[in-house]
Amino acid sequence: MITLGRAALVTPDLAATAAFYRDAFGFRTLFEGRFGDYPLLHVGPGGLTDAGLWLRPAAPGDPVGRQAGAGPFLVLYLDPDELDATTARCAALGAPAHLTTQDADGRYAHVRDPDGNEIVLAALTVAG
């Protein structure tokens, strides 16, 4: 069996980015340490072996924000009754929804993290 581990996210401010994901989505710090001079910060909603984000400090010249190209960086699946409260938390943190949609499968809100990475909040109403 293969499971998804973590995605790397380049950010100029590890603490601010970790705080956004904690306060907006309930992520917690799963691991924090150093490898030589290199800081390591893994955040996520589950445990250390569950999918999460490695927050990596940006080096000069590193691209920051919109790292997935033309599409969203991350899709988070929520219970349908959590979408409005989560979207409101994002707005209170300075990340209002810039796109909301609804279709036969559910409701969606698109927000951007502090570095400009697009996140889709998906509240599906069908079993997936």
MARBA-3410 file (N, C-alpha, C, O; in Angstrom, 1 decimal):
128
0.8,-1.2,0.0,0.0,0.0,0.0,0.9,1.2,0.0,1.9,1.3,0.7 ~ 0.5,2.2,-0.8,1.2,3.5,-0.8,0.4,4.6,-0.2,-0.8,4.6,-0.5 ~ 0.9,5.4,0.6,0.2,6.5,1.1,1.0,7.8,0.8,2.2,7.8,0.6 ~ 0.3,8.9,0.7,0.9,10.2,0.5,1.5,10.7,1.8,0.9,10.6,2.8 ~ 2.8,11.1,1.7,3.5,11.6,2.8,3.3,13.1,3.1,2.4,13.5,3.8
4.1,13.9,2.4,4.0,15.3,2.6,4.4,16.1,1.3,5.1,15.5,0.5 ~ 3.8,17.3,1.2,4.2,18.2,0.1,5.1,19.2,0.7,4.9,19.7,1.8 ~ 6.1,19.7,-0.1,7.0,20.7,0.3,6.4,22.1,-0.1,6.0,22.3,-1.2 ~ 6.5,23.0,0.8,6.0,24.4,0.6,7.1,25.4,0.9,7.5,25.4,2.1 ~ 7.5,26.1,0.0,8.6,27.1,0.2,7.9,28.4,0.7,7.0,28.9,0.1
8.5,29.0,1.8,7.9,30.2,2.4,9.0,31.1,2.9,10.0,30.6,3.4 ~ 8.8,32.4,2.8,9.8,33.3,3.4,9.7,33.4,4.9,10.6,33.9,5.6 ~ 8.6,32.9,5.5,8.3,33.1,6.9,7.7,31.8,7.5,6.5,31.6,7.5 ~ 8.5,30.9,8.0,8.0,29.6,8.5,7.0,29.8,9.6,6.0,29.1,9.6 ~ 7.3,30.7,10.5,6.3,30.9,11.7,5.0,31.4,11.2,4.0,30.9,11.7
5.0,32.4,10.3,3.7,32.9,9.9,2.9,31.9,9.1,1.7,31.8,9.2 ~ 3.6,31.2,8.2,2.9,30.2,7.4,2.4,29.1,8.3,1.2,28.6,8.1 ~ 3.1,28.6,9.2,2.7,27.5,10.2,1.5,28.0,11.0,0.5,27.3,11.2 ~ 1.5,29.3,11.4,0.4,29.9,12.2,-0.9,29.9,11.3,-2.0,29.6,11.8 ~ -0.8,30.3,10.0,-1.9,30.3,9.2,-2.6,28.9,9.1,-3.8,28.8,9.2
-1.8,27.9,8.8,-2.3,26.6,8.6,-2.9,26.1,9.9,-3.9,25.3,9.9 ~ -2.3,26.4,11.0,-2.8,26.0,12.3,-4.1,26.7,12.6,-5.1,26.1,12.9 ~ -4.2,28.0,12.5,-5.4,28.8,12.8,-6.5,28.6,11.9,-7.7,28.7,12.3 ~ -6.2,28.5,10.6,-7.3,28.3,9.6,-7.8,26.9,9.5,-9.0,26.7,9.4 ~ -7.0,25.9,9.6,-7.4,24.6,9.4,-7.1,23.6,10.5,-7.5,22.4,10.4
-6.6,24.0,11.6,-6.4,23.2,12.7,-5.2,22.3,12.6,-5.0,21.3,13.4 ~ -4.3,22.6,11.7,-3.0,21.8,11.5,-2.2,22.0,12.8,-2.3,23.0,13.5 ~ -1.4,21.0,13.1,-0.5,21.2,14.3,0.9,20.8,13.8,1.2,20.2,12.8 ~ 1.9,21.2,14.6,3.3,20.9,14.3,3.5,19.5,14.6,3.3,19.0,15.7 ~ 3.9,18.7,13.6,4.2,17.3,13.7,5.7,17.0,14.0,6.0,16.0,14.6
6.5,17.9,13.5,8.0,17.7,13.7,8.6,19.1,13.5,8.3,19.8,12.5 ~ 9.5,19.4,14.4,10.3,20.7,14.2,11.7,20.4,14.7,11.9,19.9,15.7 ~ 12.6,20.7,13.8,14.0,20.5,14.2,15.0,21.1,13.1,14.5,22.0,12.4 ~ 16.2,20.7,13.1,17.2,21.2,12.2,18.0,20.1,11.6,18.2,19.1,12.3 ~ 18.4,20.3,10.4,19.4,19.4,9.8,20.6,20.3,9.4,20.6,21.0,8.4
21.6,20.4,10.3,22.6,21.4,10.2,22.0,22.8,10.4,21.4,23.0,11.4 ~ 22.2,23.6,9.4,21.7,25.0,9.5,20.3,25.1,8.9,19.7,26.1,8.8 ~ 19.8,24.0,8.4,18.5,23.9,7.7,17.3,23.6,8.6,17.3,22.5,9.2 ~ 16.4,24.6,8.8,15.2,24.3,9.7,14.3,23.3,9.0,14.0,23.4,7.8 ~ 13.7,22.4,9.8,12.7,21.5,9.4,11.4,21.7,10.1,11.4,21.7,11.3
10.3,21.9,9.4,9.0,22.1,10.1,7.9,21.3,9.3,7.7,21.6,8.1 ~ 7.3,20.3,9.9,6.3,19.5,9.3,5.0,19.8,10.0,4.9,19.6,11.2 ~ 4.0,20.2,9.3,2.7,20.5,9.9,1.6,19.7,9.1,1.8,19.3,8.0 ~ 0.5,19.4,9.8,-0.6,18.7,9.2,-1.7,18.4,10.2,-1.6,18.7,11.3 ~ -2.8,17.8,9.7,-4.0,17.6,10.5,-3.9,16.3,11.2,-4.7,16.1,12.2
-3.0,15.4,10.8,-3.0,14.0,11.4,-1.7,13.8,12.2,-1.2,14.7,13.0 ~ -1.1,12.6,12.0,0.1,12.2,12.7,1.3,12.4,11.8,1.2,12.8,10.6 ~ 2.4,12.0,12.3,3.7,12.2,11.6,3.8,11.5,10.3,4.4,11.9,9.4 ~ 3.1,10.3,10.2,3.2,9.5,9.0,2.0,9.8,8.1,1.9,9.2,7.0 ~ 1.1,10.7,8.5,0.0,11.1,7.6,0.4,12.2,6.7,1.5,12.9,6.9
-0.4,12.5,5.7,-0.1,13.6,4.7,0.0,14.9,5.5,-0.8,15.2,6.4 ~ 0.9,15.7,5.1,1.1,17.0,5.7,2.0,17.9,4.8,2.2,17.6,3.6 ~ 2.4,19.0,5.3,3.3,19.9,4.6,4.6,20.1,5.3,4.7,20.3,6.5 ~ 5.7,20.0,4.5,7.0,20.4,5.0,7.1,21.8,4.6,7.1,22.2,3.4 ~ 7.3,22.7,5.6,7.5,24.1,5.3,9.0,24.3,5.2,9.7,24.0,6.1
9.4,24.8,4.1,10.8,25.0,3.8,11.1,26.5,3.6,10.4,27.2,2.9 ~ 12.2,27.0,4.3,12.5,28.4,4.1,13.0,28.7,2.7,13.7,27.9,2.1 ~ 12.5,29.8,2.2,12.9,30.2,0.9,14.3,30.7,0.8,14.7,31.5,1.7 ~ 15.0,30.3,-0.1,16.4,30.8,-0.4,16.3,31.9,-1.4,15.3,31.9,-2.1 ~ 17.3,32.7,-1.5,17.3,33.8,-2.5,17.0,33.2,-3.9,17.7,32.2,-4.3
16.0,33.7,-4.6,15.7,33.2,-6.0,14.7,32.1,-6.0,14.2,31.8,-7.1 ~ 14.3,31.5,-4.8,13.3,30.5,-4.8,11.9,31.1,-5.2,11.6,32.2,-4.7 ~ 11.1,30.4,-6.0,9.8,30.9,-6.3,8.9,30.7,-5.0,9.0,29.7,-4.3 ~ 8.1,31.7,-4.7,7.3,31.6,-3.5,5.9,32.0,-4.0,5.7,33.0,-4.7 ~ 4.9,31.2,-3.6,3.5,31.5,-4.0,3.1,30.9,-5.3,4.0,30.9,-6.2
1.9,30.4,-5.4,1.4,29.9,-6.7,2.4,28.8,-7.2,2.7,28.7,-8.4 ~ 2.9,28.0,-6.3,3.9,27.0,-6.6,3.5,25.9,-7.5,4.3,25.2,-8.1 ~ 2.2,25.7,-7.6,1.7,24.6,-8.4,1.4,25.0,-9.8,0.8,24.3,-10.6 ~ 1.9,26.2,-10.2,1.6,26.7,-11.5,0.3,27.3,-11.7,-0.1,28.1,-10.9 ~ -0.5,26.9,-12.7,-1.8,27.5,-13.0,-2.9,27.0,-12.1,-3.9,27.6,-11.9
-2.7,25.9,-11.4,-3.7,25.3,-10.6,-3.5,25.5,-9.1,-2.5,26.0,-8.7 ~ -4.5,25.0,-8.3,-4.3,25.1,-6.9,-3.2,24.3,-6.4,-2.8,23.3,-6.9 ~ -2.6,24.8,-5.3,-1.5,24.1,-4.6,-2.0,22.9,-3.8,-1.4,21.8,-3.7 ~ -3.2,23.1,-3.2,-3.7,22.1,-2.2,-5.2,22.0,-2.2,-5.8,23.1,-2.4 ~ -5.7,20.9,-2.1,-7.2,20.7,-1.9,-7.4,20.1,-0.5,-6.8,19.0,-0.2
-8.2,20.7,0.3,-8.6,20.2,1.6,-10.0,19.8,1.6,-10.9,20.6,1.2 ~ -10.3,18.5,2.0,-11.7,18.1,2.0,-12.2,18.3,3.4,-11.6,17.9,4.4 ~ -13.4,18.9,3.5,-14.1,19.2,4.8,-15.4,18.5,4.9,-16.0,18.2,3.8 ~ -15.9,18.3,6.1,-17.3,18.0,6.2,-18.1,19.1,5.7,-17.8,20.3,5.9 ~ -19.3,18.8,5.1,-20.1,19.9,4.5,-20.5,21.0,5.5,-20.6,22.2,5.2
-20.7,20.6,6.8,-21.1,21.6,7.8,-19.9,22.4,8.3,-20.1,23.3,9.1 ~ -18.7,22.2,7.8,-17.5,22.9,8.3,-17.1,24.0,7.3,-16.2,24.8,7.7 ~ -17.6,24.0,6.1,-17.1,24.9,5.1,-17.3,26.4,5.4,-16.3,27.1,5.3 ~ -18.4,26.7,5.9,-18.7,28.2,6.1,-17.8,28.7,7.3,-17.2,29.8,7.2 ~ -17.7,27.9,8.3,-16.8,28.3,9.5,-15.4,28.4,9.1,-14.6,29.3,9.5
-14.9,27.4,8.3,-13.5,27.4,7.9,-13.2,28.6,6.9,-12.2,29.2,7.1 ~ -14.1,28.9,6.0,-14.0,30.0,5.1,-14.0,31.3,5.9,-13.2,32.2,5.6 ~ -14.8,31.4,7.0,-14.8,32.6,7.8,-13.5,32.8,8.6,-13.0,33.9,8.7 ~ -12.9,31.7,9.1,-11.6,31.7,9.8,-10.6,32.2,8.8,-9.7,33.0,9.2 ~ -10.6,31.7,7.6,-9.6,32.2,6.6,-9.7,33.7,6.3,-8.7,34.4,6.3
-11.0,34.2,6.2,-11.2,35.6,6.0,-10.7,36.4,7.1,-10.1,37.5,6.9 ~ -10.9,35.9,8.4,-10.5,36.7,9.6,-8.9,36.7,9.6,-8.4,37.6,10.2 ~ -8.3,35.7,9.0,-6.8,35.7,8.9,-6.2,36.4,7.7,-5.0,36.3,7.4 ~ -7.1,37.1,7.0,-6.7,37.9,5.8,-6.7,37.1,4.5,-6.1,37.5,3.5 ~ -7.4,36.0,4.5,-7.4,35.2,3.3,-8.9,34.9,2.9,-9.4,33.8,3.0
-9.6,35.9,2.4,-11.0,35.7,2.1,-11.1,34.9,0.8,-10.2,34.8,0.0 ~ -12.3,34.2,0.7,-12.5,33.4,-0.5,-12.6,34.3,-1.7,-13.3,35.3,-1.7 ~ -11.8,33.9,-2.7,-11.9,34.7,-4.0,-12.7,34.0,-5.0,-12.9,34.6,-6.1 ~ -13.2,32.8,-4.7,-14.0,32.1,-5.7,-14.8,31.1,-4.8,-14.2,30.4,-4.0 ~ -16.1,31.1,-5.0,-16.9,30.0,-4.4,-17.8,29.4,-5.5,-18.3,30.1,-6.4
-18.0,28.1,-5.5,-18.8,27.4,-6.5,-19.6,26.3,-5.8,-19.3,25.9,-4.7 ~ -20.6,25.9,-6.5,-21.4,24.7,-6.0,-21.8,23.9,-7.2,-22.1,24.5,-8.3 ~ -21.7,22.6,-7.1,-22.2,21.8,-8.2,-22.9,20.6,-7.5,-23.1,20.5,-6.3 ~ -23.2,19.6,-8.3,-24.0,18.4,-7.8,-23.2,17.6,-6.8,-23.7,16.9,-6.0 ~ -21.8,17.8,-6.8,-21.0,17.0,-5.9,-20.7,17.7,-4.6,-20.2,17.1,-3.7
-20.9,19.0,-4.5,-20.6,19.7,-3.3,-20.4,21.2,-3.5,-20.7,21.8,-4.5 ~ -19.8,21.8,-2.4,-19.5,23.3,-2.4,-18.0,23.5,-2.3,-17.4,22.6,-1.6 ~ -17.5,24.6,-2.8,-16.1,24.8,-2.9,-15.8,26.3,-2.6,-16.6,27.1,-3.0 ~ -14.7,26.5,-1.9,-14.2,27.9,-1.7,-12.7,27.9,-2.0,-12.0,27.0,-1.6 ~ -12.3,28.9,-2.7,-10.8,29.0,-3.0,-10.3,30.2,-2.2,-10.8,31.3,-2.2
-9.2,29.9,-1.4,-8.5,31.0,-0.6,-7.0,30.9,-1.0,-6.6,29.9,-1.6 ~ -6.3,31.9,-0.5,-4.8,31.9,-0.7,-4.1,32.0,0.6,-4.6,32.8,1.5 ~ -3.1,31.2,0.8,-2.3,31.3,2.1,-1.5,32.6,2.0,-1.5,33.3,1.0 ~ -0.8,32.9,3.1,0.0,34.2,3.2,1.0,34.4,2.0,1.4,35.5,1.7 ~ 1.4,33.3,1.4,2.4,33.4,0.3,1.8,33.4,-1.0,2.5,33.4,-2.1
0.4,33.3,-1.1,-0.3,33.4,-2.4,-0.6,32.0,-3.0,-1.1,31.9,-4.1 ~ -0.3,30.9,-2.3,-0.7,29.6,-2.8,-2.2,29.4,-2.7,-2.8,29.6,-1.6 ~ -2.8,28.9,-3.8,-4.2,28.7,-3.8,-4.6,27.4,-3.1,-3.9,26.4,-3.4 ~ -5.6,27.4,-2.3,-6.1,26.3,-1.5,-7.6,26.2,-1.9,-8.3,27.1,-1.7 ~ -8.0,25.0,-2.3,-9.4,24.7,-2.5,-10.0,24.0,-1.3,-9.5,23.0,-0.9
-11.0,24.6,-0.7,-11.7,24.0,0.4,-12.9,23.3,-0.2,-13.8,23.9,-0.8 ~ -13.0,22.0,-0.1,-14.0,21.2,-0.8,-14.9,20.5,0.2,-14.4,19.7,1.0 ~ -16.2,20.8,0.2,-17.1,20.1,1.0,-18.0,19.2,0.1,-19.0,19.7,-0.4 ~ -17.6,18.0,0.0,-18.3,17.1,-1.0,-19.6,16.6,-0.3,-19.7,16.3,0.9 ~ -20.7,16.5,-1.1,-21.9,15.9,-0.7,-22.2,14.5,-1.2,-23.2,13.9,-0.9
-21.2,14.0,-1.9,-21.3,12.6,-2.5,-20.2,11.8,-1.9,-19.1,12.4,-1.5 ~ -20.4,10.5,-1.8,-19.3,9.7,-1.2,-18.2,9.6,-2.3,-18.5,9.5,-3.5 ~ -17.0,9.7,-1.8,-15.8,9.6,-2.7,-14.9,8.6,-2.3,-13.9,8.4,-3.0
END
